[in-house]
Amino acid sequence: MADAGARGRGDAAGVEVLTFGCRLNTLETEQIRRAAAQAGLVRTVIVNSCAVTAEAVRQARQSIRRLKRADPGLNVVVTGCAAQTEPGTFAAMPEVDRVVGNGAKGAPETWVQARAALEARAALESRPFDFGLAAEAKVVVDDIFAVRETALHLVDGLDGRTRAFVQVQNGCDHRCTFCIIPYGRGASRSVPMGAVVDHIRALVEAGQTEVVLTGVDLTSYGADLPGTPTLGRLVRAILKQVPELKRLRLSSIDSVEVDADLLRALAEEERLMPHLHLSLQSGDDMVLKRMKRRHTRAQAIALVDEMRRLRPDLVLGADLIAGFPTETEAMFRNSLSIVDACGLSFLHVFPFSPRPGTPAARMPSVAGALVSARAQKLREAGAAALRRHLSSQVGVWRPVLVERGGIGRTPHFTPVRLRRPAQPGAVIDLRIAGHDGARLVAA
């Protein structure tokens, strides 16, 4: 889900990155910032955009205008999924100096070329006969489906964070009718297992306590690699070959792609954290069919039941879309009831947002007010489910990974407010004394 934008580290004379959207974008932002700084860009803000909703695109454009009003001499470069799917939208903005596609944003040469182009533009505009720069000349966006490899992001954790995110997969081969992301990210492609294991070993040797495996369609990992290894095989290899790693965590997974090795790891490996986030999207079979999802309601519930049988303390989150086209009140009630049927504790709720070029954008829509009302009901159900989870933890001892700002995380990724300062990155046993409705409070 897109947020209002997070400002990356930089200095006033150098490079900053404004990030929208998913954790994967956050990871890639660090790589972008380092490459752009090494290229010598100055007075530049790079907007790493998100395309998942129309609101995400609107927020990016609004932020660009605000940045340029505050500092007219600032260079603004837009990249990310929205730059890939809507390059003309950003190129047409007078505030934008360059639009860079998703496939090239991590490459050092991209930012060397960007510096040269921005300097050439500045020289041109300093002349009295400035004719401006055509919008199409700003755009450096190639065919994302031509990208067939994904490089491991060699980032030693993220600035200010106590866990390392390791991207092991990018892109998506599926075509859910509501989703624009495959057109922003391209085809599914995976990092070889050996490279992943070696990188995680290096992170642990550098002092990292927890690693999160991330990707656009994480559970499709390995289908493009020789021997077609699965995500479960990768997880088991990491835990076996890097025994010093204390915690391994997964980002969002697609329930239909969960493999037998992943289930075995969940059952047998205590260092694989008992928290999973499911890409459910709906709890109604007709809506799931119209979304072109590959699971049914019954299959999702059966998988959750099996995972809980294997790991009784498992805590689950899920993505749910409210107001998908043609969704009736009865269909929505099925989505609402999936929260209890699957015992979900953390919800990411998305009001349906039509994305141009997707099949769902052409389907009969649900009234906007109704979409908002249904999203609110789902959020209320999510808040109640979270309170139940928090209440169940009171009086229990949990190993808590200490973060900055007086916060830590249990193995279930539940936030804990600490009573006293502790070293970020340390794992300490704490008794849970209560909660405030949003997070636990340590004794």
C-alpha positions as a printed NumPy array, in Angstrom:
array([[  0.   ,   0.   ,   0.   ],
       [  1.317,   3.437,  -0.86 ],
       [  2.075,   5.861,   1.907],
       [  2.468,   9.605,   1.769],
       [  6.108,   9.293,   0.835],
       [  9.21 ,   8.694,   2.927],
       [ 12.243,  10.934,   2.513],
       [ 15.509,   9.068,   2.102],
       [ 18.759,  10.196,   3.667],
       [ 20.802,  12.783,   1.852],
       [ 22.099,  16.313,   2.277],
       [ 20.812,  19.633,   1.005],
       [ 23.463,  19.854,  -1.717],
       [ 23.341,  16.22 ,  -2.771],
       [ 20.707,  13.544,  -3.399],
       [ 17.551,  12.624,  -1.558],
       [ 15.007,   9.955,  -2.455],
       [ 11.286,  10.277,  -1.796],
       [  9.752,   6.805,  -1.601],
       [  6.178,   5.684,  -2.136],
       [  4.66 ,   2.226,  -1.877],
       [  5.902,  -1.193,  -0.872],
       [  8.845,  -2.52 ,   1.106],
       [ 10.498,  -3.513,  -2.134],
       [ 10.528,   0.129,  -3.203],
       [ 12.025,   1.012,   0.175],
       [ 14.81 ,  -1.494,  -0.369],
       [ 15.475,  -0.27 ,  -3.888],
       [ 15.542,   3.331,  -2.674],
       [ 18.739,   2.689,  -0.752],
       [ 20.394,   1.302,  -3.863],
       [ 19.186,   4.272,  -5.915],
       [ 20.429,   6.78 ,  -3.369],
       [ 23.891,   5.273,  -3.217],
       [ 24.251,   4.979,  -6.994],
       [ 23.004,   8.542,  -7.57 ],
       [ 25.306,   9.959,  -4.905],
       [ 28.289,   8.121,  -6.386],
       [ 27.386,   9.553,  -9.8  ],
       [ 27.801,  13.042,  -8.354],
       [ 24.238,  14.293,  -8.704],
       [ 23.649,  17.508,  -6.777],
       [ 20.517,  19.316,  -5.606],
       [ 18.405,  16.395,  -6.808],
       [ 15.368,  14.643,  -5.395],
       [ 14.535,  11.258,  -6.901],
       [ 10.896,  10.219,  -6.544],
       [ 10.598,   6.427,  -6.353],
       [  6.928,   6.125,  -7.268],
       [  4.185,   3.531,  -6.788],
       [  1.468,   2.604,  -9.297],
       [ -0.695,   0.276,  -7.227],
       [ -3.511,   2.852,  -6.858],
       [ -4.513,   6.125,  -8.482],
       [ -4.054,   7.719,  -5.062],
       [ -0.407,   6.648,  -5.003],
       [  0.183,   8.399,  -8.327],
       [ -1.683,  11.496,  -7.132],
       [  0.436,  11.662,  -3.975],
       [  3.636,  11.467,  -5.996],
       [  2.559,  14.277,  -8.318],
       [  1.437,  16.416,  -5.392],
       [  4.775,  15.919,  -3.643],
       [  6.691,  16.839,  -6.799],
       [  4.817,  20.138,  -7.092],
       [  5.415,  20.878,  -3.417],
       [  9.136,  20.176,  -3.731],
       [  9.523,  22.429,  -6.748],
       [  7.579,  25.283,  -5.148],
       [  9.845,  25.111,  -2.113],
       [ 13.03 ,  25.058,  -4.211],
       [ 12.627,  26.025,  -7.887],
       [ 16.282,  25.188,  -8.578],
       [ 15.889,  21.582,  -7.463],
       [ 16.306,  18.754,  -9.982],
       [ 13.418,  16.26 ,  -9.857],
       [ 13.822,  12.766, -11.309],
       [ 10.904,  10.311, -11.226],
       [ 11.372,   6.544, -11.277],
       [  9.528,   3.497,  -9.926],
       [  6.398,   1.674, -11.025],
       [  4.322,   4.75 , -11.886],
       [  7.182,   6.153, -13.979],
       [  7.248,   2.838, -15.849],
       [  3.491,   2.582, -16.428],
       [  2.706,   6.3  , -16.88 ],
       [  5.888,   7.983, -18.162],
       [  3.906,  10.568, -20.122],
       [  2.032,  11.684, -17.001],
       [  5.248,  12.7  , -15.297],
       [  7.081,  13.898, -18.419],
       [  4.263,  16.376, -19.019],
       [  4.847,  17.978, -15.602],
       [  7.03 ,  21.088, -15.932],
       [  8.428,  20.354, -12.474],
       [  9.95 ,  17.029, -13.632],
       [ 13.392,  17.007, -15.232],
       [ 13.764,  13.309, -16.037],
       [ 11.721,  10.073, -15.985],
       [ 13.63 ,   6.817, -15.477],
       [ 12.117,   3.354, -15.964],
       [ 11.975,   0.658, -13.298],
       [ 14.353,  -1.667, -15.111],
       [ 17.219,   0.826, -15.031],
       [ 16.772,   2.591, -11.714],
       [ 19.297,   0.461,  -9.824],
       [ 22.074,   0.67 , -12.402],
       [ 24.967,   3.062, -11.605],
       [ 25.252,   4.095, -15.268],
       [ 21.636,   5.301, -15.194],
       [ 22.545,   8.01 , -12.723],
       [ 25.808,   8.913, -14.472],
       [ 23.719,   9.512, -17.605],
       [ 21.129,  11.414, -15.583],
       [ 23.787,  13.756, -14.228],
       [ 25.086,  14.455, -17.734],
       [ 21.566,  15.095, -19.053],
       [ 20.656,  17.414, -16.177],
       [ 23.88 ,  19.381, -16.577],
       [ 23.289,  19.681, -20.334],
       [ 19.752,  20.864, -19.723],
       [ 20.927,  23.437, -17.187],
       [ 23.462,  24.771, -19.684],
       [ 20.822,  24.963, -22.399],
       [ 18.312,  26.746, -20.184],
       [ 20.897,  29.321, -19.152],
       [ 20.986,  30.663, -22.706],
       [ 18.775,  33.613, -23.638],
       [ 17.18 ,  31.67 , -26.519],
       [ 15.929,  28.826, -24.3  ],
       [ 13.318,  26.842, -26.158],
       [ 12.731,  24.372, -23.323],
       [ 13.027,  20.601, -23.433],
       [ 10.405,  18.452, -25.095],
       [  8.567,  16.091, -22.747],
       [  9.635,  13.013, -24.683],
       [ 13.31 ,  13.981, -24.308],
       [ 12.94 ,  13.602, -20.532],
       [ 11.886,   9.963, -20.723],
       [ 14.331,   7.056, -20.336],
       [ 11.912,   4.129, -20.058],
       [ 12.529,   0.82 , -21.816],
       [ 10.369,  -2.275, -22.223],
       [ 10.264,  -3.784, -18.733],
       [  9.385,  -7.221, -20.15 ],
       [ 12.754,  -7.296, -21.902],
       [ 14.43 ,  -7.525, -18.476],
       [ 15.175, -11.183, -17.764],
       [ 17.419, -11.049, -14.727],
       [ 17.219,  -9.479, -11.315],
       [ 20.355,  -8.493,  -9.467],
       [ 20.683,  -9.095,  -5.76 ],
       [ 20.541,  -5.766,  -3.995],
       [ 23.794,  -5.74 ,  -2.057],
       [ 22.591,  -3.427,   0.689],
       [ 23.872,  -4.035,   4.208],
       [ 20.505,  -3.376,   5.796],
       [ 18.624,  -0.12 ,   5.436],
       [ 19.661,   3.116,   7.101],
       [ 18.074,   3.367,  10.525],
       [ 16.632,  -0.167,  10.449],
       [ 17.418,  -3.204,  12.556],
       [ 16.461,  -5.835,   9.97 ],
       [ 17.786,  -6.384,   6.47 ],
       [ 15.449,  -6.761,   3.498],
       [ 16.841,  -9.002,   0.77 ],
       [ 15.128,  -8.94 ,  -2.61 ],
       [ 15.225, -12.453,  -4.051],
       [ 12.58 , -12.046,  -6.768],
       [ 11.131,  -9.326,  -8.974],
       [  8.278,  -9.07 , -11.463],
       [  5.123, -11.159, -11.874],
       [  3.835, -13.576, -14.523],
       [  0.21 , -13.473, -13.387],
       [ -2.449, -11.124, -14.673],
       [ -4.894, -10.326, -11.893],
       [ -7.521,  -8.139, -13.518],
       [ -7.076,  -5.25 , -11.074],
       [ -3.285,  -5.123, -11.017],
       [ -0.96 ,  -2.818, -12.955],
       [  2.2  ,  -4.009, -11.199],
       [  3.365,  -6.583, -13.834],
       [  3.536,  -3.69 , -16.311],
       [  5.683,  -1.751, -13.864],
       [  7.909,  -4.639, -12.8  ],
       [  8.018,  -7.004, -15.781],
       [  8.227, -10.797, -15.867],
       [  9.043, -12.88 , -12.797],
       [ 12.764, -13.395, -12.289],
       [ 14.744, -14.761,  -9.367],
       [ 18.169, -14.431,  -7.772],
       [ 20.099, -17.755,  -7.72 ],
       [ 20.021, -19.556,  -4.378],
       [ 23.774, -19.495,  -3.889],
       [ 23.952, -15.735,  -4.284],
       [ 21.124, -15.263,  -1.773],
       [ 22.753, -17.543,   0.805],
       [ 26.153, -15.87 ,   0.388],
       [ 24.656, -12.411,   0.797],
       [ 22.695, -13.338,   3.899],
       [ 25.806, -14.932,   5.4  ],
       [ 27.646, -11.638,   4.818],
       [ 24.811,  -9.688,   6.45 ],
       [ 24.91 , -11.928,   9.517],
       [ 28.694, -11.641,   9.746],
       [ 28.212,  -7.858,   9.697],
       [ 25.923,  -8.14 ,  12.736],
       [ 22.432,  -8.382,  11.232],
       [ 19.941, -10.176,  13.494],
       [ 16.913, -10.534,  11.247],
       [ 16.545, -10.907,   7.489],
       [ 13.338, -10.469,   5.496],
       [ 13.022, -12.13 ,   2.084],
       [ 11.053,  -9.924,  -0.261],
       [  9.841,  -9.813,  -3.856],
       [  6.92 ,  -8.759,  -6.019],
       [  5.554, -12.332,  -6.178],
       [  7.772, -13.993,  -3.605],
       [  6.214, -17.457,  -3.703],
       [  6.911, -17.736,  -7.452],
       [ 10.62 , -17.72 ,  -6.559],
       [ 12.787, -20.053,  -8.603],
       [ 10.463, -20.966, -11.467],
       [ 12.857, -19.277, -13.91 ],
       [ 16.049, -20.774, -12.453],
       [ 17.775, -24.04 , -13.458],
       [ 16.206, -26.886, -11.52 ],
       [ 13.245, -24.659, -10.571],
       [ 13.977, -24.368,  -6.837],
       [ 11.043, -23.232,  -4.719],
       [ 10.793, -20.588,  -2.013],
       [ 10.621, -23.394,   0.54 ],
       [ 13.894, -24.855,  -0.71 ],
       [ 15.5  , -21.424,  -0.509],
       [ 14.279, -20.923,   3.065],
       [ 15.578, -24.304,   4.176],
       [ 18.922, -23.702,   2.467],
       [ 19.351, -20.336,   4.19 ],
       [ 18.544, -21.73 ,   7.632],
       [ 20.812, -24.741,   7.125],
       [ 23.779, -22.918,   5.612],
       [ 23.628, -19.791,   7.787],
       [ 23.052, -21.272,  11.265],
       [ 24.092, -17.99 ,  12.922],
       [ 21.033, -16.188,  11.484],
       [ 18.652, -15.671,  14.396],
       [ 15.507, -14.712,  12.521],
       [ 14.266, -15.225,   8.986],
       [ 11.028, -13.594,   7.904],
       [  8.962, -13.624,   4.705],
       [  7.099, -10.715,   3.154],
       [  3.739, -11.166,   1.395],
       [  3.036, -14.625,  -0.052],
       [  0.445, -16.016,  -2.45 ],
       [ -1.386, -18.883,  -0.776],
       [ -1.788, -20.921,  -3.978],
       [  1.994, -21.071,  -4.485],
       [  2.961, -22.28 ,  -1.005],
       [  5.09 , -25.412,  -1.504],
       [  5.676, -28.479,   0.653],
       [  9.191, -27.407,   1.66 ],
       [  7.851, -24.089,   2.926],
       [  5.245, -25.893,   5.019],
       [  7.933, -28.193,   6.437],
       [ 10.127, -25.209,   7.253],
       [  7.222, -23.526,   9.007],
       [  6.686, -26.652,  11.097],
       [ 10.326, -27.471,  11.854],
       [ 12.336, -24.236,  11.815],
       [ 11.885, -22.027,  14.878],
       [ 14.065, -19.367,  13.268],
       [ 11.466, -18.925,  10.502],
       [  9.218, -16.379,  12.15 ],
       [  5.571, -17.399,  12.84 ],
       [  4.075, -14.472,  10.941],
       [  2.911, -14.541,   7.316],
       [  1.105, -11.977,   5.21 ],
       [ -1.279, -13.48 ,   2.635],
       [ -2.283, -11.995,  -0.699],
       [ -5.993, -12.915,  -0.385],
       [ -7.673,  -9.821,  -1.949],
       [-11.212, -11.148,  -1.373],
       [-13.168, -13.767,   0.543],
       [-15.81 , -14.334,  -2.133],
       [-15.414, -16.932,  -4.872],
       [-17.121, -14.944,  -7.623],
       [-15.033, -11.869,  -6.902],
       [-11.883, -13.998,  -6.788],
       [-12.801, -15.446, -10.192],
       [-13.389, -11.977, -11.654],
       [-10.099, -10.842, -10.158],
       [ -8.472, -13.821, -11.937],
       [ -7.034, -15.019,  -8.672],
       [ -5.953, -18.657,  -8.584],
       [ -7.415, -19.741,  -5.243],
       [-10.906, -20.147,  -3.814],
       [-12.167, -19.128,  -0.402],
       [-12.176, -22.772,   0.735],
       [ -8.598, -23.306,  -0.428],
       [ -7.398, -20.244,   1.483],
       [ -9.112, -21.388,   4.673],
       [ -7.798, -24.949,   4.26 ],
       [ -4.226, -23.695,   3.84 ],
       [ -4.507, -21.488,   6.926],
       [ -5.87 , -24.418,   8.947],
       [ -2.988, -26.632,   7.791],
       [ -0.362, -23.998,   8.57 ],
       [ -1.817, -23.505,  12.034],
       [ -1.791, -27.254,  12.597],
       [  1.913, -27.228,  11.751],
       [  2.679, -24.003,  13.661],
       [ -0.009, -23.343,  16.295],
       [  1.312, -19.894,  17.24 ],
       [  1.163, -18.615,  13.643],
       [ -0.152, -15.057,  13.247],
       [ -1.493, -13.934,   9.876],
       [ -2.064, -10.735,   7.989],
       [ -3.697, -10.263,   4.598],
       [ -4.418,  -7.836,   1.775],
       [ -8.114,  -7.272,   1.044],
       [ -9.704,  -5.088,  -1.638],
       [-13.031,  -3.397,  -0.893],
       [-15.535,  -2.558,  -3.615],
       [-14.144,  -4.561,  -6.515],
       [-16.353,  -4.062,  -9.623],
       [-19.624,  -6.055,  -9.479],
       [-19.158,  -6.734,  -5.744],
       [-22.609,  -7.106,  -4.17 ],
       [-23.404,  -6.729,  -0.498],
       [-23.449, -10.521,  -0.103],
       [-20.049, -10.804,  -1.795],
       [-18.678,  -8.127,   0.5  ],
       [-19.999,  -9.959,   3.573],
       [-17.975, -12.979,   2.433],
       [-14.856, -10.817,   2.368],
       [-15.695,  -9.416,   5.78 ],
       [-16.178, -12.9  ,   7.207],
       [-12.829, -14.153,   5.88 ],
       [-11.176, -12.11 ,   8.649],
       [-12.607, -14.456,  11.278],
       [-12.597, -17.578,   9.07 ],
       [ -8.829, -17.286,   8.608],
       [ -8.163, -15.784,  12.032],
       [ -6.429, -12.731,  10.55 ],
       [ -4.751, -10.243,  12.88 ],
       [ -3.225,  -7.655,  10.541],
       [ -5.147,  -6.259,   7.563],
       [ -4.006,  -4.095,   4.661],
       [ -7.253,  -2.743,   3.213],
       [ -7.335,  -1.227,  -0.276],
       [-10.414,   0.564,  -1.618],
       [-10.654,  -0.582,  -5.237],
       [ -8.823,   1.807,  -7.533],
       [ -9.286,   1.374, -11.313],
       [ -5.944,   1.376, -13.1  ],
       [ -6.068,   2.309, -16.791],
       [ -5.214,  -0.625, -19.033],
       [ -6.391,  -3.331, -16.632],
       [ -9.512,  -5.454, -17.32 ],
       [-11.106,  -4.479, -14.002],
       [-11.101,  -0.827, -15.042],
       [-13.657,  -1.745, -17.728],
       [-15.953,  -3.718, -15.41 ],
       [-19.166,  -2.255, -13.908],
       [-18.004,  -0.201, -10.937],
       [-19.309,   0.04 ,  -7.406],
       [-20.338,   3.537,  -6.278],
       [-17.448,   5.42 ,  -4.716],
       [-19.266,   6.107,  -1.45 ],
       [-20.044,   2.405,  -1.115],
       [-16.439,   1.457,  -1.801],
       [-15.315,   3.823,   0.971],
       [-17.947,   2.499,   3.392],
       [-16.93 ,  -1.106,   2.746],
       [-13.257,  -0.276,   3.162],
       [-14.078,   1.35 ,   6.5  ],
       [-15.955,  -1.763,   7.657],
       [-12.986,  -3.926,   6.738],
       [-10.641,  -1.602,   8.614],
       [-12.899,  -1.76 ,  11.666],
       [-12.88 ,  -5.557,  11.479],
       [ -9.099,  -5.427,  11.186],
       [ -8.791,  -3.137,  14.209],
       [-10.962,  -5.502,  16.27 ],
       [ -8.911,  -8.503,  15.132],
       [ -5.699,  -6.701,  16.057],
       [ -7.045,  -5.9  ,  19.532],
       [ -7.896,  -9.576,  20.04 ],
       [ -4.37 , -10.55 ,  19.042],
       [ -2.834,  -7.93 ,  21.324],
       [ -4.988,  -9.044,  24.243],
       [ -3.901, -12.648,  23.717],
       [ -0.275, -11.617,  24.259],
       [ -0.753,  -9.934,  27.64 ],
       [  1.106, -11.775,  30.389],
       [  3.246, -13.734,  27.892],
       [  7.032, -13.557,  27.626],
       [  8.287, -12.821,  24.092],
       [ 11.76 , -12.437,  22.54 ],
       [ 11.651,  -8.896,  21.174],
       [ 13.929,  -7.503,  18.472],
       [ 14.742,  -3.957,  19.581],
       [ 14.27 ,  -1.207,  16.994],
       [ 14.902,   2.503,  17.256],
       [ 12.49 ,   4.93 ,  18.895],
       [ 11.685,   2.761,  21.903],
       [  9.917,   0.097,  19.836],
       [ 10.575,  -3.61 ,  19.316],
       [  8.955,  -6.505,  17.427],
       [  7.929,  -9.938,  18.618],
       [  8.429, -12.986,  16.374],
       [  4.848, -12.338,  15.196],
       [  5.933,  -8.871,  13.969],
       [  3.745,  -7.287,  16.641],
       [  5.094,  -3.898,  17.75 ],
       [  6.046,  -3.519,  21.422],
       [  6.539,  -0.245,  23.291],
       [  9.577,  -0.656,  25.545],
       [  9.632,   0.581,  29.133],
       [ 13.361,   1.28 ,  29.143],
       [ 16.054,   1.918,  26.518],
       [ 17.764,  -1.061,  24.893],
       [ 20.369,  -1.523,  22.181],
       [ 18.789,  -1.56 ,  18.672],
       [ 19.338,  -4.921,  17.038],
       [ 19.391,  -6.831,  20.313],
       [ 16.842,  -9.57 ,  21.024],
       [ 15.62 ,  -9.424,  24.632],
       [ 13.011, -11.443,  26.505],
       [ 10.194,  -9.224,  27.724],
       [  6.938,  -9.853,  29.526],
       [  3.952,  -8.182,  27.889],
       [  2.076,  -6.087,  30.439],
       [ -0.699,  -4.693,  28.238],
       [ -1.506,  -2.918,  24.991],
       [ -2.873,   0.395,  23.721],
       [ -4.994,  -0.999,  20.889],
       [ -2.227,  -0.639,  18.323],
       [  0.832,  -2.155,  19.969],
       [  1.924,  -4.148,  22.982],
       [  3.419,  -2.573,  26.102],
       [  6.339,  -4.286,  27.817],
       [  6.48 ,  -4.687,  31.565]])
